[in-house]
């Protein structure tokens, strides 16, 4: 018990907690953490585990995408279940044979346009919670940045997905650009963080240095509006320069400064 009759000794840095969700300035009770902080840690850990293991509600996601007038396709990786997915990352980077064949037939259908400009992929990744909450709002925020003539492949929802699975999907649709929205590895303060990866000339065998990433898309992190702006800028520059990855730096902030704070131009 301290001089104030309290069993919890507060941290001198307690005021910093108002500025961040990080686990700092927890105080102490004797030699350990206060009970309320121990309980919060357990709750956060349970949320992170649930985000990893919970199955994506594909029907609800498809309904939300269709309500926003997106055409939707379905696929699965070669990881047959969640346990295999977590143990074998390589299988999550490849479409299973049935899905690949189905997408090839759809891409070759006479009703399909001969070429597309971009292929959007949604993968459950390591947090189906992130995808369920943020994928549709982000695509909705992006749409105003796309020119009316932008040709999109069907939004392909892939289960048990890793980032590189979008390379194969993009190659099937012969898209010059693939964009995958995927659940990121949960943290103790962010179980629902959405990541976005952009790859120019997608094809199997691409590596991470050939991609650009936008991370922590969620209301408590990077807002949908700002993430959509950054994504549109990167897509436009990838198209103009013919590349993505380490040679394409995110200079979207400079575009805002040069425009005097005006709305960013549409992707052309």
C-alpha positions in Angstrom: 0.0 0.0 0.0 1.4 3.4 -0.9 1.2 6.7 1.0 -2.3 7.4 -0.4 -3.7 4.1 0.8 -3.9 2.6 -2.6 -2.6 -0.8 -3.4 -1.6 0.3 -7.0 1.5 2.4 -7.5 0.9 4.6 -10.6 3.6 5.2 -13.2 5.1 8.6 -13.6 4.4 8.3 -17.3 0.6 7.7 -16.8 -0.4 10.9 -18.7 1.2 9.5 -21.9 -1.5 6.8 -22.1 -3.9 9.4 -23.4 -1.8 9.7 -26.6 -1.4 6.0 -27.5 -3.1 2.6 -27.2 0.4 1.0 -26.5 0.7 -0.9 -23.3 2.8 1.6 -21.3 2.7 3.2 -17.9 0.7 0.3 -16.4 1.7 1.0 -12.8 2.4 -1.8 -10.4 0.9 -3.7 -7.5 3.8 -4.9 -5.4 6.1 -6.7 -7.7 3.5 -7.4 -10.4 1.0 -5.6 -12.7 -2.3 -4.3 -11.3 -5.2 -6.8 -11.6 -7.2 -4.6 -14.1 -4.1 -4.5 -16.4 -3.6 -8.2 -16.2 -7.3 -8.7 -17.2 -6.9 -6.2 -20.1 -3.9 -8.1 -21.3 -5.8 -11.4 -21.3 -8.7 -9.9 -23.2 -6.4 -8.4 -25.8 -4.6 -11.7 -26.2 -7.9 -13.5 -26.6 -9.0 -11.0 -29.3 -5.8 -11.5 -31.2 -6.2 -15.3 -31.1 -9.8 -15.0 -32.2 -8.9 -12.7 -35.1 -6.4 -15.3 -36.4 -8.6 -18.4 -36.1 -12.1 -17.0 -36.9 -13.4 -18.0 -40.3 -14.3 -15.2 -42.7 -18.0 -14.8 -43.4 -17.8 -15.0 -47.1 -21.5 -14.7 -47.7 -21.7 -11.4 -45.7 -18.7 -10.0 -47.5 -20.0 -10.9 -50.9 -23.4 -9.3 -50.1 -21.7 -6.1 -49.0 -19.5 -6.0 -52.2 -22.4 -6.7 -54.5 -24.4 -4.0 -52.7 -21.6 -1.6 -53.7 -21.8 -2.9 -57.3 -18.6 -4.9 -57.3 -18.5 -8.1 -59.3 -17.2 -10.9 -57.0 -15.3 -14.2 -57.6 -14.3 -16.8 -55.0 -11.1 -18.8 -54.6 -9.1 -20.8 -52.1 -5.4 -21.3 -51.5 -3.7 -24.7 -51.4 -3.9 -24.7 -47.6 -6.9 -26.9 -46.9 -7.5 -25.7 -43.3 -6.4 -23.1 -40.8 -3.9 -25.3 -39.1 -2.1 -26.1 -42.3 -2.3 -22.4 -43.3 -0.5 -21.3 -40.2 2.2 -24.1 -40.5 2.7 -23.9 -44.2 2.9 -20.3 -45.4 3.9 -21.5 -48.9 0.6 -23.1 -49.5 -1.3 -19.9 -48.7 0.6 -18.2 -51.6 -0.8 -20.5 -54.3 -4.3 -21.1 -55.5 -5.7 -24.6 -55.3 -6.1 -26.3 -58.6 -9.9 -26.1 -58.7 -9.9 -22.3 -58.0 -7.2 -21.6 -60.5 -9.1 -23.6 -63.2 -12.4 -21.8 -62.3 -10.7 -18.3 -62.6 -9.1 -19.2 -65.9 -12.4 -20.2 -67.4 -14.0 -17.0 -66.1 -11.2 -14.9 -67.4 -11.5 -16.5 -70.9 -15.3 -16.2 -71.1 -16.5 -14.5 -74.3 -18.4 -12.0 -72.1 -15.2 -10.9 -70.3 -13.4 -7.8 -71.6 -10.2 -8.7 -73.3 -8.1 -6.6 -70.9 -8.4 -5.1 -67.4 -6.6 -2.3 -65.7 -6.5 -3.7 -62.1 -7.3 -6.8 -60.2 -8.5 -6.4 -56.6 -8.1 -9.4 -54.3 -9.4 -9.7 -50.7 -7.7 -12.3 -48.6 -8.5 -13.3 -45.0 -4.8 -13.4 -44.1 -4.1 -13.4 -40.4 -7.2 -11.5 -39.4 -10.6 -12.2 -40.9 -11.9 -9.5 -38.5 -9.9 -6.9 -40.3 -11.3 -7.9 -43.7 -14.9 -8.1 -42.5 -14.7 -4.6 -41.0 -12.6 -2.7 -43.4 -12.3 -4.2 -46.9 -15.6 -2.9 -48.2 -15.3 0.6 -46.7 -11.8 1.0 -48.2 -12.9 -0.1 -51.7 -15.8 2.4 -51.4 -13.4 5.1 -50.4 -11.2 4.2 -53.4 -13.9 4.2 -56.0 -14.1 8.0 -56.4 -10.4 8.1 -57.2 -10.8 5.7 -60.2 -11.6 7.1 -63.6 -15.0 6.1 -65.0 -13.3 3.9 -67.6 -11.2 1.9 -65.2 -11.6 -1.8 -66.1 -11.6 -4.0 -63.0 -11.4 -7.8 -62.8 -13.9 -9.3 -60.4 -13.0 -8.7 -56.8 -11.6 -12.1 -55.9 -12.1 -13.3 -52.3 -9.5 -15.9 -51.4 -9.6 -17.9 -48.2 -6.5 -19.1 -46.4 -4.6 -16.4 -48.3 -1.1 -15.0 -48.1 -0.1 -11.8 -49.9 1.5 -13.6 -52.9 -1.7 -15.3 -53.9 -2.7 -12.1 -55.6 0.2 -12.6 -58.0 -1.4 -15.7 -59.4 -4.9 -14.1 -59.5 -3.6 -11.0 -61.3 -1.7 -13.1 -63.8 -4.8 -15.2 -64.6 -6.7 -12.0 -65.4 -3.7 -10.6 -67.3 -3.9 -7.4 -65.1 -1.0 -5.0 -65.2 -1.6 -4.3 -61.5 -2.9 -6.4 -58.6 -4.0 -5.0 -55.2 -4.7 -7.3 -52.3 -6.5 -6.2 -49.1 -5.6 -8.7 -46.4 -5.8 -9.1 -42.7 -2.5 -8.3 -40.9 -1.0 -10.1 -38.0 -3.0 -9.0 -34.9 -1.3 -7.0 -32.2 -2.5 -6.6 -28.6 -3.9 -3.2 -29.4 -4.9 -3.9 -33.0 -6.6 -7.2 -33.8 -8.3 -5.8 -36.9 -5.5 -4.1 -38.9 -5.9 -4.3 -42.7 -3.0 -4.3 -45.0 -2.9 -3.4 -48.7 -0.2 -4.6 -51.1 0.2 -3.3 -54.7 2.2 -5.3 -57.3 2.9 -4.2 -60.8 2.9 -6.9 -63.5 1.8 -9.6 -61.0 2.9 -13.2 -61.7 4.0 -16.1 -59.5 7.5 -15.7 -58.3 7.3 -12.0 -57.4 8.9 -11.2 -54.1 8.1 -8.6 -51.4 10.7 -6.1 -52.5 8.6 -5.8 -55.7 5.5 -4.6 -53.8 4.3 -1.5 -52.0 2.4 -1.8 -48.7 -0.1 0.4 -46.9 -0.5 -0.8 -43.3 -2.8 -0.4 -40.3 -5.9 0.6 -42.3 -8.7 1.0 -39.7 -10.5 3.9 -38.0 -8.0 3.9 -35.1 -5.0 3.8 -37.4 -4.9 5.0 -41.1 -8.3 6.2 -42.1 -10.2 4.8 -45.1 -10.0 8.2 -46.9 -6.2 8.6 -46.4 -5.5 5.0 -47.2 -7.6 5.3 -50.4 -5.7 8.4 -51.4 -2.3 6.7 -50.9 -3.5 3.6 -52.7 -4.8 5.6 -55.7 -1.5 7.6 -55.8 0.6 4.4 -55.7 -1.6 2.8 -58.4 -1.3 5.8 -60.7 2.5 6.0 -60.2 2.9 2.3 -60.7 1.1 2.6 -64.0 3.1 5.6 -65.1 6.5 4.3 -64.1 5.9 0.6 -64.8 7.0 -0.7 -61.4 6.3 -1.1 -57.8 8.4 -2.0 -54.8 11.6 -0.4 -53.4 12.0 1.9 -56.4 8.6 3.4 -55.9 8.5 5.6 -52.8 5.2 6.8 -51.3 5.4 10.6 -52.0 1.6 11.1 -51.9 2.0 13.7 -49.2 4.0 15.8 -51.6 1.1 15.6 -54.1 -1.2 17.1 -51.5 1.2 19.9 -50.8 1.7 20.7 -54.5 -2.1 20.8 -55.0 -2.5 23.2 -52.1 -4.6 20.6 -50.2 -7.0 20.1 -53.0 -8.6 16.7 -53.7 -6.2 14.3 -55.4 -6.6 13.6 -59.1 -8.4 10.4 -60.3 -6.5 7.3 -61.2 -6.2 7.3 -65.0 
